[in-house]
Amino acid sequence: MQPRWILSQFYRDSANRLVPVVADYGGNYLVPTNPAADSGSALVLINIDSHQIDAAKQDPRLVVCPLVFDPSPAPAAVISAYASMGAVSGMSMGALLATLAAAEPVFGVQYL
């Protein structure tokens, strides 16, 4: 299991609680802003293994983000969801999380 950031849509469970879809794929999740985008999506930090990541990549309600130290750009859906908090196109996940942590310190958490 490894902690990964995933942009997730949400649903209401039987107790009417708002739950990220990605919670069905891993465990011990953290949602700094719930939800962030008008679409009802938010970044979720979750403990997940490689098989669960592969399954999550097949779910259209989820966007699996690059690792924090991967220099590739964060997905466009993530940038769009967090543009109001300073996200700009071309940011790596590390740069994005540092920007978001300035507004919401929980984005600085990297381990659950």
C-alpha positions, 0 to 999 in steps of 0.5 A: 500500500502506498499513499496516492492522490486521486481526484474523485467524485463523491456519492452519498452512502446509506447514512447520507454521508458524502463519500469519495468514490475512491474509498471503494478502492483503498483505505484510510483516506483524507479529503482536504476539501470536500468537494472542491470542484463544481463537478463534485470532485476533490483530491483524496489522499488514499492508501492504495496498492498497484492492483487497486490503482489499475482498477481505479484507472478504469473508473471514469469517476476517478483521475489517478494523479502522478506521484508527488515527485514525478515532474510530469504535469498534473492532469488537466481535470485536477488543474481545472478543479483547483484553479481557484486555489492557484493551480495552473497548467503545467504544474507537477503534483508536488508544485500543485500540492505546495500551492494548495497547502498555502491555502489548506495545510492538509494538502501538505500531508503525504502519509496516512 
